[in-house]
Amino acid sequence: MIIKRLFLLFLLSATIIVAQEGVTQVKPEKDVSGLPRIMVVFEEKIDGQVAEARIVAARIEELLLEKGFRLVDKAQFQDVQARDIALAEGNPARAKEIGLRYGAELIIVGKAEGNLESEKEFYGIKNYEYAAKGDCRVIITDTGELIAVSSKTAKKSAGGPNSASNLALKTLAEALASDIYSKIENKLKQEAVGTRIVQLAFIGFDQKTVSQFEQSLPKEIPMIMNMKLRYFEKDASVYEATVKGTVDELRAELTKRQDLIIVGFTGTRIDISTPDFAERAKGTMVMVSPLDITQFSIENIFPSQVNYYAYNPLARIEVENSAKTEIKNVKISLFIPDYMTLPSEQVVSQIDAGSKQVFNLPATLDAKQLFSLTANAVAQAKVELSYVYNNQPQTRSLTKPVTIYSRNTINWRRSESVGSFVTPTDNAVVNFSRYVIGTLATNDSINQKLPRNMVYALAVWSAIRANGYSYIPSPWKPSEGEVLDLVAYPVETISSRTGNCSATSVLLASCLENLGIRTKFIATEDHIYIMFDTDVIPKNGYMVSLNDKEYIVDEDRVWVPLEATMINKSFIEAWKTGAEEYYKYKNSGKPLEIIDTRKAMAAFPPANLSLPIKPVEPPPAEKIVTYALRDFVDYQYHQSELTSVATANLADVNTPEAKNKKAIIQAKSGDYDSAIATLTDVNTWQAENTLGNVYLLKNDLTLAQEHYQKSLAINSNDGGVYLNFGIARYLAGSQEDAIEAFQVAISKFDSVEQAYEILGLSKVKEALGIKAADQSAKISKADIFDLIAQSLKNMPDKRSSDSYAMKVREKYKNDQNKYVFGGRRGADPTQITSVKELLYWVE
């Protein structure tokens, strides 16, 4: 496309040259051939010395004249060096200067050299052989574009060095002249048909009028196929028009119009102005810039991502330096009127000659203005390039329309941007969340049966349901390569009590994150729901459900999925449906994306909202409790069904292993008496460990410790039993014994890390943080972790582990009489609930 531009030159009947200070004004005679005026500049050398005659240049000129081309008289540039002319290649300003100075439309610049290659003597007669080589390029003075190249060699012999060298250069000249003419002729023929690019410079028009011409001219002048804005400069807007026809034909069409005046033209460009501005426009010269904005792309704007745009690229601008020298202190700026207070700017110290520089510009947008948008809008983004060239300040600018979506629009192609809608610190979310968890704070029947995070999630779900929320479907819509959806902010959903899957998921995530519960979004190709972290490790998944397909194991934690569209249904229904959907998609191989809410919020920080939303009163506490208790009863009934199915499968198996497995199922479901009855007359070490756990959960620490002792007497090498025994000693009031038991438990493994992994203590350091975060708890598993951490200070080595274990067991037997029933008979019930998940079970 670039090459096509300048071959229009041969269609012009005259060239208008502007006189400048210090520049000779050249007025070529009227062109009868229609072919462009050419300047031929060659450096010719023989044996490294400048040749006296212009052998190569003269032959090229001679051939061009024969073919009807016009030439610039060599007398005008006899002192010009070819290397100076060569600087015009890729340097529009330099090329244009040469064109103005000498009246040339094309420049053929090159070099040729002949060198003595051999000197031989035959029968007493000397013979000289010269090798000649040369190359040349054709450059358009209007743009500095290179449109043809040629390179040739030749060898000739003669009886004298002058004859041989001249003959070699003449042969070279013939080859170069023929080749370069052939290439120019082919280009001219190609340009004579098809489309071409013509620059249209609108001078003295406002942007609105120019934009109207951009739309109307291709319709009103059929030969203009399309127009593309290249840049703004001063009073001019320069477009590239794809034209089907010649420049003369386009000029003729434009001349017919009453609203436009042609004030200047070249072989590839037509300058246009208004009748009122025409005289002034004739003195306005829009120079070709050595720096040009070659690419400008900008993302469509989503108001929710306003904080993301402040630190991440919104626009990408590519600038190319077509000059032969570097250009320093280049600044690029981006501004969107009405949506930015100040432009975004970047400065680079220099752009090297012939290189490109890419600018990735973030943008500080006006959040208040963006969040006022309840419908999509279109704005004009302007990018401006400024620099100094030849001691003159230069600017280039481009504008481009950008779509600004409504404040609730999201693009699921960038799924993590959902984080910008999650607002856990918003006042409406804080007040709602803190209120609802208070409604279940004193309900021991729920708090002692479920992990804390599940209690909180149940409370939030029940409150949203009690407030009368309704699900409204809103299908995702593909648009311009994007998948668009509307997401209400939590404060909007709380107020309206309605929402689609995205809005209800965002509300649940915001409330749970406010309560310190991690959440993640589960996204399919057209749907989204959430899952939350129960803070239960996988080995204790039974505390959540006896069916491991009803929860998701992720990051060494058990997560519960919730189908957010079922916000007006029970918690257990939404839970089971969410789990079914997850495993259905996972097993089918369909795309399933897990979006970490906290990572999404870090990448796309939520904005500080100031939406005009009317506050809504939360539902009555009694109503929340009623829903929560109903859901809890449903949960217990569901788990009892799972227990019945699991134990029924073992009913006909009468082995110790089967009975122990059945007892574990019964114990984990809370049916302790049935577990004890199942293990009657079963005396394996695994069964004794199970009975120890059962009695500990029944808060009978004496019997628990006795059964752990029986288990260890049979098998003293299982570290898990020592862990259980240490917990029992701790609850019985002996921290010293607990530490010693923990030391033995860990020493039974090859490494501390292996012990933590197998015993389910891999998150010890994380759990230790609970103590500092929850000072109000009477006791917590963090206290045990403290003791485990202390036990690591004086660990017995592997060789003395067995003897140390014997010492721990004997010490318990010897010290039993010092305590009432080996310490406290029972512990505070809250202690039992807190340490339940630490117990080690072995089938």
MIFI-605703 format. One record per residue (C-alpha): x, y, z; residue number from 1. Coordinates in steps of 0.5 Angstrom, whole numbers, plus 500, padded with zeros to 3 digits. Layout:
((X; Y; Z); NUM)
...
REM end
This chain:
((500; 500; 500); 1)
((506; 505; 502); 2)
((509; 503; 495); 3)
((503; 505; 491); 4)
((502; 512; 494); 5)
((508; 516; 490); 6)
((507; 513; 483); 7)
((501; 517; 482); 8)
((506; 523; 481); 9)
((507; 521; 473); 10)
((499; 523; 473); 11)
((501; 530; 475); 12)
((502; 535; 469); 13)
((506; 540; 474); 14)
((509; 540; 480); 15)
((508; 546; 485); 16)
((514; 548; 489); 17)
((514; 553; 495); 18)
((519; 557; 496); 19)
((522; 558; 502); 20)
((528; 562; 505); 21)
((535; 560; 503); 22)
((531; 555; 498); 23)
((531; 556; 490); 24)
((524; 556; 487); 25)
((524; 551; 481); 26)
((518; 551; 476); 27)
((519; 546; 472); 28)
((516; 547; 465); 29)
((509; 544; 463); 30)
((510; 536; 463); 31)
((508; 533; 456); 32)
((509; 526; 458); 33)
((506; 526; 465); 34)
((512; 522; 468); 35)
((515; 524; 474); 36)
((521; 529; 474); 37)
((527; 525; 477); 38)
((534; 526; 480); 39)
((540; 522; 479); 40)
((545; 522; 484); 41)
((551; 517; 484); 42)
((558; 516; 487); 43)
((563; 513; 482); 44)
((570; 511; 484); 45)
((575; 507; 480); 46)
((581; 504; 484); 47)
((578; 508; 490); 48)
((579; 515; 487); 49)
((573; 519; 485); 50)
((571; 518; 477); 51)
((572; 524; 473); 52)
((566; 522; 468); 53)
((559; 520; 470); 54)
((559; 514; 467); 55)
((553; 510; 470); 56)
((549; 516; 472); 57)
((549; 519; 465); 58)
((547; 512; 462); 59)
((541; 512; 467); 60)
((539; 519; 465); 61)
((540; 517; 458); 62)
((535; 511; 458); 63)
((530; 515; 462); 64)
((530; 521; 457); 65)
((529; 516; 452); 66)
((523; 513; 455); 67)
((520; 520; 456); 68)
((522; 522; 463); 69)
((524; 529; 466); 70)
((530; 530; 469); 71)
((533; 535; 474); 72)
((539; 538; 471); 73)
((546; 535; 474); 74)
((548; 543; 474); 75)
((543; 544; 480); 76)
((546; 539; 484); 77)
((553; 538; 482); 78)
((556; 539; 489); 79)
((551; 534; 492); 80)
((554; 528; 495); 81)
((550; 521; 494); 82)
((551; 520; 502); 83)
((547; 526; 503); 84)
((541; 525; 498); 85)
((541; 517; 501); 86)
((539; 520; 508); 87)
((532; 522; 505); 88)
((530; 514; 505); 89)
((526; 513; 511); 90)
((526; 521; 513); 91)
((520; 524; 510); 92)
((522; 531; 512); 93)
((529; 530; 509); 94)
((526; 527; 502); 95)
((521; 533; 502); 96)
((526; 538; 503); 97)
((530; 535; 497); 98)
((524; 535; 493); 99)
((523; 542; 494); 100)
((530; 545; 493); 101)
((531; 541; 486); 102)
((524; 540; 484); 103)
((525; 532; 484); 104)
((519; 528; 485); 105)
((523; 521; 485); 106)
((531; 521; 487); 107)
((535; 515; 484); 108)
((541; 515; 489); 109)
((547; 510; 488); 110)
((554; 508; 488); 111)
((559; 505; 483); 112)
((566; 503; 483); 113)
((571; 499; 479); 114)
((577; 496; 481); 115)
((583; 493; 478); 116)
((582; 485; 479); 117)
((588; 482; 475); 118)
((594; 484; 471); 119)
((596; 479; 466); 120)
((601; 479; 460); 121)
((600; 475; 454); 122)
((606; 475; 448); 123)
((609; 481; 451); 124)
((602; 485; 451); 125)
((599; 487; 458); 126)
((592; 486; 459); 127)
((588; 489; 465); 128)
((581; 486; 468); 129)
((577; 491; 472); 130)
((571; 488; 476); 131)
((565; 493; 477); 132)
((559; 493; 482); 133)
((554; 498; 484); 134)
((547; 499; 487); 135)
((542; 504; 487); 136)
((535; 506; 490); 137)
((529; 510; 488); 138)
((526; 514; 493); 139)
((520; 518; 493); 140)
((521; 526; 495); 141)
((514; 527; 498); 142)
((514; 521; 503); 143)
((521; 519; 503); 144)
((519; 512; 502); 145)
((524; 507; 498); 146)
((520; 504; 492); 147)
((525; 500; 488); 148)
((532; 497; 489); 149)
((538; 494; 484); 150)
((544; 491; 485); 151)
((549; 489; 479); 152)
((556; 487; 477); 153)
((560; 487; 471); 154)
((567; 485; 469); 155)
((571; 487; 463); 156)
((578; 487; 460); 157)
((582; 491; 456); 158)
((590; 493; 454); 159)
((590; 499; 458); 160)
((587; 501; 465); 161)
((583; 507; 463); 162)
((580; 503; 458); 163)
((578; 497; 462); 164)
((575; 501; 468); 165)
((571; 505; 463); 166)
((568; 499; 459); 167)
((567; 495; 466); 168)
((563; 501; 469); 169)
((559; 502; 462); 170)
((557; 495; 462); 171)
((555; 496; 469); 172)
((551; 502; 468); 173)
((547; 499; 462); 174)
((545; 493; 467); 175)
((543; 498; 472); 176)
((539; 503; 468); 177)
((536; 497; 464); 178)
((534; 494; 471); 179)
((532; 500; 475); 180)
((528; 503; 469); 181)
((524; 496; 468); 182)
((522; 496; 476); 183)
((520; 503; 475); 184)
((516; 502; 469); 185)
((512; 495; 472); 186)
((510; 500; 478); 187)
((507; 505; 474); 188)
((503; 500; 470); 189)
((501; 497; 477); 190)
((499; 503; 479); 191)
((495; 505; 473); 192)
((490; 500; 475); 193)
((486; 498; 482); 194)
((486; 502; 488); 195)
((491; 507; 491); 196)
((492; 511; 497); 197)
((492; 519; 497); 198)
((492; 523; 503); 199)
((487; 528; 504); 200)
((489; 534; 509); 201)
((483; 538; 511); 202)
((485; 545; 513); 203)
((481; 550; 517); 204)
((476; 545; 519); 205)
((473; 543; 526); 206)
((473; 536; 528); 207)
((466; 535; 528); 208)
((466; 537; 521); 209)
((472; 533; 519); 210)
((468; 527; 522); 211)
((462; 529; 518); 212)
((466; 529; 511); 213)
((469; 522; 514); 214)
((463; 519; 513); 215)
((460; 523; 507); 216)
((465; 523; 502); 217)
((466; 516; 501); 218)
((458; 516; 499); 219)
((458; 522; 495); 220)
((464; 521; 491); 221)
((464; 513; 489); 222)
((471; 513; 487); 223)
((473; 514; 495); 224)
((472; 507; 498); 225)
((474; 509; 505); 226)
((478; 514; 509); 227)
((482; 513; 515); 228)
((485; 518; 520); 229)
((492; 519; 520); 230)
((493; 525; 525); 231)
((492; 532; 527); 232)
((497; 537; 526); 233)
((495; 544; 528); 234)
((489; 546; 524); 235)
((489; 540; 519); 236)
((486; 533; 520); 237)
((490; 528; 515); 238)
((486; 522; 512); 239)
((489; 516; 508); 240)
((483; 515; 503); 241)
((483; 509; 499); 242)
((481; 511; 492); 243)
((479; 507; 486); 244)
((482; 512; 480); 245)
((487; 517; 479); 246)
((489; 523; 483); 247)
((487; 528; 477); 248)
((480; 524; 477); 249)
((479; 525; 485); 250)
((482; 532; 484); 251)
((476; 533; 479); 252)
((471; 530; 483); 253)
((473; 535; 489); 254)
((473; 541; 485); 255)
((466; 540; 483); 256)
((464; 541; 490); 257)
((462; 548; 493); 258)
((464; 547; 500); 259)
((471; 545; 499); 260)
((477; 549; 496); 261)
((483; 545; 493); 262)
((489; 549; 496); 263)
((495; 545; 494); 264)
((497; 538; 492); 265)
((502; 533; 490); 266)
((503; 526; 487); 267)
((500; 523; 493); 268)
((496; 528; 497); 269)
((491; 534; 496); 270)
((490; 539; 501); 271)
((483; 542; 502); 272)
((480; 548; 506); 273)
((473; 552; 506); 274)
((472; 557; 502); 275)
((473; 562; 508); 276)
((479; 559; 510); 277)
((482; 558; 503); 278)
((487; 564; 503); 279)
((490; 562; 510); 280)
((490; 555; 508); 281)
((495; 556; 502); 282)
((500; 559; 507); 283)
((499; 553; 512); 284)
((504; 547; 510); 285)
((503; 541; 514); 286)
((510; 538; 514); 287)
((511; 530; 514); 288)
((513; 528; 521); 289)
((519; 524; 522); 290)
((515; 521; 528); 291)
((508; 518; 526); 292)
((503; 514; 531); 293)
((503; 508; 527); 294)
((498; 504; 532); 295)
((493; 507; 537); 296)
((488; 502; 540); 297)
((484; 503; 546); 298)
((480; 498; 551); 299)
((473; 499; 551); 300)
((472; 502; 558); 301)
((468; 498; 564); 302)
((467; 503; 570); 303)
((468; 498; 575); 304)
((475; 497; 573); 305)
((477; 504; 574); 306)
((482; 503; 580); 307)
((485; 497; 575); 308)
((486; 502; 569); 309)
((490; 507; 574); 310)
((495; 502; 574); 311)
((494; 498; 568); 312)
((495; 500; 560); 313)
((488; 502; 558); 314)
((491; 504; 551); 315)
((497; 502; 547); 316)
((500; 507; 542); 317)
((506; 505; 537); 318)
((510; 511; 535); 319)
((515; 510; 529); 320)
((521; 514; 528); 321)
((523; 514; 520); 322)
((528; 519; 521); 323)
((536; 517; 520); 324)
((537; 520; 527); 325)
((535; 519; 534); 326)
((529; 524; 536); 327)
((530; 525; 544); 328)
((525; 527; 549); 329)
((518; 524; 546); 330)
((512; 525; 550); 331)
((505; 521; 549); 332)
((499; 523; 552); 333)
((492; 520; 553); 334)
((486; 524; 555); 335)
((478; 523; 554); 336)
((474; 529; 555); 337)
((469; 529; 561); 338)
((472; 522; 564); 339)
((479; 525; 565); 340)
((481; 531; 569); 341)
((488; 530; 567); 342)
((491; 527; 561); 343)
((496; 520; 562); 344)
((503; 522; 560); 345)
((509; 518; 558); 346)
((516; 520; 556); 347)
((522; 517; 553); 348)
((529; 520; 553); 349)
((529; 518; 546); 350)
((527; 514; 540); 351)
((533; 511; 535); 352)
((533; 512; 528); 353)
((528; 507; 524); 354)
((526; 504; 530); 355)
((519; 504; 534); 356)
((517; 505; 541); 357)
((511; 502; 544); 358)
((507; 506; 550); 359)
((502; 503; 554); 360)
((498; 508; 558); 361)
((494; 507; 564); 362)
((489; 512; 566); 363)
((486; 516; 572); 364)
((479; 516; 570); 365)
((473; 520; 574); 366)
((470; 515; 578); 367)
((464; 519; 580); 368)
((463; 521; 572); 369)
((463; 513; 571); 370)
((459; 511; 576); 371)
((453; 516; 574); 372)
((453; 512; 567); 373)
((447; 507; 568); 374)
((447; 506; 560); 375)
((453; 505; 555); 376)
((456; 512; 552); 377)
((461; 513; 547); 378)
((467; 518; 548); 379)
((473; 521; 544); 380)
((479; 518; 546); 381)
((485; 523; 544); 382)
((492; 521; 544); 383)
((498; 527; 543); 384)
((505; 526; 541); 385)
((510; 531; 542); 386)
((517; 532; 541); 387)
((522; 537; 538); 388)
((525; 536; 531); 389)
((530; 541; 528); 390)
((529; 545; 534); 391)
((522; 546; 532); 392)
((516; 543; 537); 393)
((512; 538; 533); 394)
((506; 535; 535); 395)
((501; 529; 532); 396)
((495; 527; 535); 397)
((489; 522; 534); 398)
((482; 521; 536); 399)
((479; 515; 537); 400)
((472; 513; 539); 401)
((471; 509; 545); 402)
((465; 505; 548); 403)
((464; 507; 556); 404)
((459; 501; 558); 405)
((454; 502; 564); 406)
((457; 502; 571); 407)
((454; 495; 572); 408)
((457; 492; 566); 409)
((462; 486; 566); 410)
((466; 483; 561); 411)
((467; 475; 562); 412)
((473; 475; 557); 413)
((477; 478; 563); 414)
((473; 474; 569); 415)
((478; 476; 574); 416)
((475; 483; 574); 417)
((469; 480; 578); 418)
((473; 482; 583); 419)
((472; 490; 582); 420)
((464; 488; 584); 421)
((466; 485; 591); 422)
((465; 490; 596); 423)
((466; 487; 603); 424)
((468; 494; 606); 425)
((462; 497; 604); 426)
((458; 500; 609); 427)
((451; 496; 607); 428)
((455; 490; 607); 429)
((459; 491; 613); 430)
((452; 492; 617); 431)
((448; 487; 614); 432)
((454; 481; 615); 433)
((455; 483; 622); 434)
((448; 484; 624); 435)
((446; 477; 621); 436)
((451; 473; 624); 437)
((449; 476; 631); 438)
((442; 472; 630); 439)
((446; 465; 631); 440)
((451; 467; 636); 441)
((448; 464; 642); 442)
((445; 458; 638); 443)
((449; 452; 641); 444)
((445; 447; 637); 445)
((448; 450; 631); 446)
((455; 452; 633); 447)
((457; 446; 637); 448)
((455; 441; 631); 449)
((458; 445; 625); 450)
((464; 449; 623); 451)
((464; 456; 624); 452)
((465; 458; 617); 453)
((459; 454; 615); 454)
((455; 457; 621); 455)
((457; 464; 618); 456)
((455; 462; 611); 457)
((448; 459; 614); 458)
((447; 465; 617); 459)
((448; 470; 611); 460)
((444; 465; 606); 461)
((438; 465; 611); 462)
((438; 473; 612); 463)
((438; 474; 604); 464)
((433; 469; 604); 465)
((429; 472; 609); 466)
((429; 479; 606); 467)
((425; 476; 600); 468)
((430; 476; 595); 469)
((429; 474; 588); 470)
((433; 471; 582); 471)
((432; 474; 575); 472)
((435; 471; 569); 473)
((440; 475; 565); 474)
((443; 471; 559); 475)
((451; 473; 558); 476)
((451; 477; 551); 477)
((457; 476; 546); 478)
((459; 483; 543); 479)
((465; 485; 539); 480)
((469; 479; 542); 481)
((467; 480; 549); 482)
((462; 476; 553); 483)
((458; 482; 557); 484)
((453; 481; 563); 485)
((450; 486; 568); 486)
((452; 485; 575); 487)
((449; 489; 581); 488)
((454; 492; 586); 489)
((452; 488; 593); 490)
((449; 495; 596); 491)
((444; 495; 590); 492)
((442; 488; 590); 493)
((441; 489; 598); 494)
((436; 495; 596); 495)
((433; 492; 590); 496)
((432; 485; 593); 497)
((433; 482; 586); 498)
((439; 480; 582); 499)
((442; 475; 577); 500)
((447; 469; 578); 501)
((453; 474; 578); 502)
((449; 479; 582); 503)
((447; 474; 588); 504)
((454; 471; 587); 505)
((458; 477; 588); 506)
((453; 479; 594); 507)
((454; 472; 598); 508)
((462; 473; 596); 509)
((462; 480; 599); 510)
((458; 478; 606); 511)
((463; 472; 607); 512)
((469; 476; 605); 513)
((467; 481; 610); 514)
((467; 476; 616); 515)
((474; 473; 614); 516)
((471; 467; 610); 517)
((475; 466; 603); 518)
((471; 465; 597); 519)
((472; 463; 590); 520)
((467; 464; 584); 521)
((466; 458; 579); 522)
((465; 460; 572); 523)
((462; 456; 566); 524)
((461; 458; 559); 525)
((455; 462; 561); 526)
((454; 461; 569); 527)
((457; 463; 575); 528)
((456; 461; 583); 529)
((461; 461; 589); 530)
((464; 456; 594); 531)
((467; 458; 601); 532)
((472; 455; 605); 533)
((470; 451; 611); 534)
((477; 452; 614); 535)
((476; 444; 615); 536)
((482; 440; 612); 537)
((481; 434; 608); 538)
((482; 429; 613); 539)
((476; 432; 617); 540)
((471; 432; 611); 541)
((466; 428; 615); 542)
((465; 435; 619); 543)
((462; 438; 613); 544)
((459; 432; 609); 545)
((460; 424; 609); 546)
((459; 424; 602); 547)
((466; 427; 599); 548)
((462; 429; 592); 549)
((458; 434; 596); 550)
((464; 439; 597); 551)
((471; 441; 593); 552)
((478; 440; 596); 553)
((482; 446; 594); 554)
((488; 449; 597); 555)
((488; 443; 602); 556)
((481; 445; 605); 557)
((474; 443; 604); 558)
((470; 448; 600); 559)
((462; 448; 600); 560)
((459; 450; 593); 561)
((453; 454; 593); 562)
((448; 455; 587); 563)
((447; 463; 588); 564)
((441; 463; 583); 565)
((437; 459; 589); 566)
((437; 464; 593); 567)
((430; 463; 595); 568)
((431; 456; 597); 569)
((434; 452; 603); 570)
((441; 452; 604); 571)
((442; 445; 603); 572)
((438; 445; 596); 573)
((443; 450; 594); 574)
((449; 447; 597); 575)
((447; 440; 593); 576)
((445; 443; 587); 577)
((452; 447; 587); 578)
((456; 440; 588); 579)
((452; 437; 583); 580)
((453; 442; 578); 581)
((461; 442; 579); 582)
((462; 435; 579); 583)
((458; 434; 572); 584)
((462; 440; 569); 585)
((469; 437; 572); 586)
((467; 430; 569); 587)
((464; 432; 563); 588)
((471; 436; 561); 589)
((467; 442; 559); 590)
((471; 449; 561); 591)
((470; 450; 568); 592)
((474; 456; 571); 593)
((475; 457; 579); 594)
((476; 465; 580); 595)
((480; 466; 587); 596)
((476; 472; 590); 597)
((482; 475; 594); 598)
((486; 475; 588); 599)
((481; 478; 583); 600)
((480; 484; 588); 601)
((488; 485; 588); 602)
((488; 485; 581); 603)
((482; 489; 580); 604)
((481; 493; 586); 605)
((473; 495; 588); 606)
((472; 502; 587); 607)
((469; 507; 593); 608)
((462; 507; 592); 609)
((457; 513; 593); 610)
((451; 510; 589); 611)
((445; 514; 591); 612)
((441; 507; 594); 613)
((436; 508; 599); 614)
((438; 504; 605); 615)
((434; 498; 607); 616)
((432; 495; 614); 617)
((435; 488; 615); 618)
((430; 482; 616); 619)
((427; 480; 623); 620)
((432; 476; 627); 621)
((427; 471; 629); 622)
((426; 470; 621); 623)
((433; 469; 620); 624)
((434; 464; 626); 625)
((427; 460; 623); 626)
((430; 459; 616); 627)
((437; 457; 619); 628)
((434; 452; 624); 629)
((430; 449; 618); 630)
((436; 448; 614); 631)
((440; 445; 620); 632)
((435; 440; 621); 633)
((435; 438; 614); 634)
((442; 438; 614); 635)
((442; 433; 620); 636)
((437; 429; 616); 637)
((441; 429; 610); 638)
((447; 427; 614); 639)
((443; 421; 618); 640)
((441; 418; 611); 641)
((448; 418; 609); 642)
((450; 415; 615); 643)
((445; 409; 614); 644)
((447; 408; 607); 645)
((454; 407; 609); 646)
((453; 403; 615); 647)
((448; 398; 612); 648)
((453; 397; 607); 649)
((458; 394; 612); 650)
((452; 390; 616); 651)
((453; 383; 613); 652)
((461; 384; 614); 653)
((463; 381; 621); 654)
((470; 382; 621); 655)
((474; 387; 626); 656)
((476; 392; 620); 657)
((469; 392; 618); 658)
((466; 393; 625); 659)
((471; 399; 626); 660)
((470; 402; 620); 661)
((462; 402; 621); 662)
((464; 405; 628); 663)
((468; 411; 625); 664)
((462; 412; 621); 665)
((457; 412; 627); 666)
((462; 416; 631); 667)
((463; 422; 626); 668)
((456; 422; 625); 669)
((455; 424; 632); 670)
((452; 417; 634); 671)
((457; 415; 640); 672)
((453; 410; 643); 673)
((452; 406; 637); 674)
((460; 406; 635); 675)
((461; 404; 642); 676)
((456; 398; 642); 677)
((459; 396; 635); 678)
((466; 395; 638); 679)
((464; 391; 643); 680)
((469; 385; 643); 681)
((473; 388; 638); 682)
((480; 389; 641); 683)
((485; 391; 635); 684)
((489; 397; 636); 685)
((485; 401; 631); 686)
((479; 399; 635); 687)
((482; 402; 641); 688)
((484; 408; 638); 689)
((477; 409; 635); 690)
((474; 408; 642); 691)
((479; 413; 645); 692)
((476; 418; 640); 693)
((469; 417; 642); 694)
((470; 417; 649); 695)
((474; 424; 648); 696)
((468; 426; 644); 697)
((463; 424; 649); 698)
((468; 428; 654); 699)
((470; 422; 658); 700)
((477; 424; 658); 701)
((479; 418; 663); 702)
((476; 412; 659); 703)
((479; 416; 653); 704)
((486; 416; 655); 705)
((485; 408; 658); 706)
((483; 406; 651); 707)
((489; 410; 647); 708)
((493; 407; 652); 709)
((491; 400; 650); 710)
((492; 402; 643); 711)
((499; 404; 644); 712)
((500; 397; 648); 713)
((498; 393; 642); 714)
((502; 398; 637); 715)
((507; 403; 639); 716)
((509; 405; 633); 717)
((503; 409; 630); 718)
((504; 417; 631); 719)
((497; 418; 630); 720)
((495; 415; 637); 721)
((500; 419; 641); 722)
((497; 425; 638); 723)
((490; 423; 640); 724)
((493; 421; 647); 725)
((497; 428; 647); 726)
((490; 432; 646); 727)
((487; 428; 651); 728)
((492; 429; 656); 729)
((492; 437; 655); 730)
((484; 437; 656); 731)
((486; 433; 662); 732)
((490; 439; 665); 733)
((497; 436; 663); 734)
((501; 440; 658); 735)
((507; 437; 660); 736)
((505; 430; 658); 737)
((501; 433; 652); 738)
((508; 436; 650); 739)
((512; 429; 651); 740)
((506; 425; 647); 741)
((506; 430; 641); 742)
((514; 429; 641); 743)
((513; 422; 640); 744)
((508; 423; 635); 745)
((512; 427; 631); 746)
((518; 422; 632); 747)
((515; 416; 629); 748)
((515; 419; 622); 749)
((521; 421; 617); 750)
((520; 428; 618); 751)
((516; 433; 621); 752)
((513; 435; 615); 753)
((511; 428; 613); 754)
((508; 428; 620); 755)
((504; 434; 619); 756)
((501; 432; 613); 757)
((499; 425; 615); 758)
((496; 427; 622); 759)
((493; 433; 618); 760)
((497; 439; 621); 761)
((500; 441; 615); 762)
((497; 448; 617); 763)
((500; 449; 624); 764)
((503; 456; 622); 765)
((496; 458; 619); 766)
((492; 455; 625); 767)
((497; 459; 630); 768)
((494; 465; 628); 769)
((488; 464; 630); 770)
((490; 465; 637); 771)
((491; 472; 636); 772)
((485; 473; 632); 773)
((480; 470; 637); 774)
((482; 472; 644); 775)
((475; 471; 646); 776)
((475; 464; 645); 777)
((475; 460; 652); 778)
((480; 455; 648); 779)
((482; 453; 641); 780)
((486; 448; 637); 781)
((491; 454; 637); 782)
((493; 452; 644); 783)
((495; 445; 642); 784)
((499; 448; 636); 785)
((503; 452; 641); 786)
((504; 446; 645); 787)
((506; 442; 638); 788)
((511; 448; 636); 789)
((514; 447; 643); 790)
((515; 440; 643); 791)
((519; 441; 637); 792)
((524; 444; 641); 793)
((527; 437; 644); 794)
((525; 432; 639); 795)
((528; 425; 641); 796)
((532; 422; 635); 797)
((529; 416; 631); 798)
((533; 411; 635); 799)
((531; 413; 642); 800)
((524; 414; 640); 801)
((521; 407; 642); 802)
((524; 408; 649); 803)
((522; 415; 650); 804)
((515; 413; 648); 805)
((515; 407; 653); 806)
((517; 413; 658); 807)
((511; 417; 656); 808)
((506; 411; 657); 809)
((509; 409; 664); 810)
((509; 416; 666); 811)
((501; 416; 665); 812)
((500; 410; 669); 813)
((505; 412; 675); 814)
((501; 419; 675); 815)
((494; 417; 675); 816)
((493; 417; 682); 817)
((496; 424; 683); 818)
((490; 426; 679); 819)
((483; 425; 680); 820)
((481; 420; 675); 821)
((488; 422; 671); 822)
((486; 429; 671); 823)
((480; 433; 670); 824)
((474; 428; 669); 825)
((471; 432; 663); 826)
((473; 438; 659); 827)
((469; 445; 657); 828)
((464; 443; 652); 829)
((467; 448; 647); 830)
((474; 445; 648); 831)
((471; 438; 645); 832)
((468; 442; 639); 833)
((475; 446; 638); 834)
((479; 440; 638); 835)
((475; 435; 634); 836)
((478; 436; 628); 837)
((485; 435; 630); 838)
((483; 427; 632); 839)
((486; 422; 628); 840)
((482; 416; 626); 841)
((485; 410; 623); 842)
((481; 404; 619); 843)
REM end
